[in-house]
Amino acid sequence: MSENQVQDLGNGPSRLKSLTLVPHESGLKAKDFKSDQEVRWCPGCGDYAILAAFQAFLPELEVPRENLVVVSGIGCSSRLPYYVSSYGMHSIHGRAPAIATGLAASRQDLSVWVITGDGDSLSIGGNHLIHALRRNVNIKILLFNNRIYGLTKGQYSPTSEQGKVTKSTPFGSLDQPFNPVSLALGAEASFVARSVDSDRKHLMSVMRAAADHRGSALIEIFQNCPIFNDDAFAPIKEPSAPGLIRLAHGEQIRFGPEGSMGLTYGPYGTLVPVEAASVPESELVVHDATRSDPSYAFALSRLDSADFAHTPIGVFRSVERPSYDELMASQLEQAQAGGVGDLAKLIAGNDTWEVV
Amino acid sequence: MTKQVQELDHVIIRFAGDSGDGMQLTGDRFTQETAVFGNDLSTLPNFPAEIRAPAGTLPGVSSFQLHFADHDILTPGDAPDVLVAMNPAALKANLKDLPRGADLIVNTDEFTKRNLTKVGYGTNPLEDGSLDGYKLHPVPLTSLTVKALEDQNVPRKDAERSKNMFALGLLSWLYGRPAEGTLSFLEAKFGKKPEIFKANVTAFQAGWNYGETTEDFAVRYEVKPATIAPGKYRNIIGNTALSYGLVAAGQLTKLPIFLGSYPITPASDILHELAKHKKFGVRTFQAEDEISAAGAALGAAFGGALAITTTSGPGMLLKAETVGLAVSMELPLIIIDVQRAGPSTGMPTKTEQADLLMALYGRNGESPVPVVAAATPSDCFFAAIEAARIAVTYRTPVILLSDGYLANGSEPWRIPDVATLPDLSKDFAFATAETAPMDGTDFLPFRRDPVTLARPWAIPGTPGLEHRIGGIEKADGAGTISYDPDNHDLMVRTRQAKIDGIASMIPPLEVDDPSGEARLLVLGWGSTYGSIGAAVRRARQEGHAVAQAHLRHMNPFPTNLGDILRSYDKVLVPEMNLGQLALLLRGKFLVDVVSYNRVNGLPFRAAELAEAIEEVLAHE
């Protein structure tokens, strides 16, 4: 092979198990991931906080900048790749998961991140999102959910609450919204999490868990749009918000004032918020993100309601299964175990004749 | 009994039956036997889009036409000399194409009252005299097959299903085809089911013996091998040739292949074929839709793969936004459109060449894309390599146009020596870390090669070349977002100039004009090559001087095209559309070309084009 072949980088063991073929580089700082482009979101936009958390987290990946690729679609959030000094692509509305699939499936030496919004990934790109999740392609998807169309100036989105009055719905929207976590779980996602733009520590911890996951990881990030949907997530913005349920794997689920609330199993696989003191300790649910059956994680996602009375954040589900790129690479490896292809033999086929 | 042998220079046979009768397989086998025998040949499969339309109905008729000769031929032939009709529906659907005096072999067992009524025959055409103009050979194919198998322990249904092998055996005898290939084919196909294998072989031999013994077939025909260039040959179908061309392009560019595809008729066989070739490092991805198929390929191209997406017209519409992004980001991407009859779903299994203007102009904004067209089934191999060459050299999406006729049609192919194929890895290189700016300034992803105007192909993993690209207009050189009016004008013109510049590196158009005195040029593109060539031959045999030229590069055109067009009094442009190339020629060169158009889902017949040529000459 000539210089055109993708080099075997011969990297040492990477810190993250999802990136076994990605070269290792430590000692990078957040500033190393800042590009020289002026960041142009509206003042007060939640995207600033997410970008800052992402750049602060990236050194932890211990991946050289040149092996990091950020792919986005179209929308306010999708401008993010321009602000990260890695390889990046600002692609087409809704198509980032498809483009990232081709890249991640053919280049196992890259850490591929998809930046998308609720309109980008759940409306025009809904199909690509669900299929990337079920395939378990090794991509990490940050879904900025502000429940509104920002870039097109304020129409309702597939996550807007029913009855939302916007420019395109002066009498209120008619659509039932998606719950992105429920949707991802239904799409066979192996890793699903949720966080909040303003909680940098939590956001970074969830990014860390996603990066460590083998295969597709979806993080829904509640993101405030101060212009078209300000304070959409106000009820859970305070760390002490009574409806905020912080999920921690292996720990009993407790929330509310002084952690006085817990969850028990209700009928038909539901989860029911209760006064923790009102039930025996053994009936309180201990969070387990690794359950192979997604029903439990789904029940957690169904605690959501329009008034944010019970809103879980953290890792809902994190289960191990082979990633798409690994499976694809292993098929190639098996096929080539007995030697690589011979072009002359291929084109001649089995049924030839000589003309003299 | 010794039979009379009559020598023919060419024969056109059409096998027609129900979709479930195995006509495509029968045709394929006869083709292989004929290829091995050494005739030149050309084939035209014709089948319904329905996998199994109701048995015995007109929509369920499937046919396979084969033209073979002792000289080189260019088309699957206009009108059959022999029609094999396995049931009344097959007879009714195909009889109109059969000239009077032709041989007609029918399976009489299927001519029951019920089957006749099903297709609207009030009386039995085998008995009512309506077939008197033909050499009718009534053969009870089904019952003869069942009888031949009566001492074998096969269920009646399986016995009946072997009737296509009886027909093949009969035709193989009639034209003296070598049977060894078919016997070993059957062994490979049914080797694991010995009773079915035995039944098929017995049916084949019974058909052969029937021809030899029955008095109905008094004459046996002989078509001598053709004198063709020495070498090693195989028979090849267009979609297979195209797939091999792509595998070859991967080897020649030394790039890993990534194919993103979504199943669609008549392009799916390319996906099926490439999926087999993991030994060559070929990655195939069956996407959730046409959009994702193109998107994943573009993602792989960004990562340094030889990226391909395959489809037909309806899929081209969905891929248009990705092709536009590839134009804007200037990344190599091969888009293969195996054209079929449209608009919309159209006729999925029928051929057409009406996607030319879509390929050139079917995107928003000024979005120039090179377009390459294949001319014959085996030419698909070389067209694929050429598409890859342009894509990697100029870092641009390239559209390769094939069509339903090329996709499923076949012809003998002199297998090229792989050592003679071009080394495409010399035409480009990835940008390397050594080219990264050392002075702390940013890498310029849109600084162009002064000759090709291609931008660097800087793939992730290369230190120092980190950059962001996208569909938003880019500043010249820096590639950063730019809304500057003058910059946009410059970038629009530069992208166009890059594609226009490809013309300087493609061969000039060659004109075939043996007399050197032609005043009429017949200019074609795509799969009409064979029909046009055959028609031009006929015209020359009639004593006319006619020149022929055929375009491979549809965008940009060869640099000498304008001069060629202007040097003839008349230019005739036959197309299986309503005049798309003609529109381009008139627009670009102000030449008043004459169009000949027919859009019926089938390739042109040489005779109709010969007539069109006569007509133009008559008006001179």
Interface residues (C-beta under 8 A of the other chain):
Chain A: M1 S2 E3 N4 Q5 V6 Q7 L9 S35 D36 Q37 P64 R65 E66 N67 L68 V69 V71 P81 Y82 V84 S85 S86 Y87 G88 M89 H90 S91 I92 R95 A98 I99 A100 T101 G102 L103 A104 A105 S106 R107 D109 L110 N127 H128 H131 M328 Q331 L332 Q334 A335 Q336 G338 G339 V340 G341 L343 A344 L346 I347 A348 G349 D351 T352 W353 E354 V355 V356
Chain B: Q32 A35 V36 G38 G181 I228 A229 P230 G231 K232 Y233 R234 N235 I236 Y244 V247 A248 Q251 T253 K254 L255 P256 F258 G260 H277 K278 K279 F280 G281 R283 F285 A287 E288 D289 I291 S292 G295 A296 A297 L298 G299 A300 A301 F302 G303 G304 A305 A307 E321 T322 L325 M329 F381 R414 I415 P416 D417 V418 S425 F428 A429 F430 T432 D442 I459 P460 G461 T462 P463 G464 L465 E466 H467 R468 I469 G470 G471 I472 T480 I481
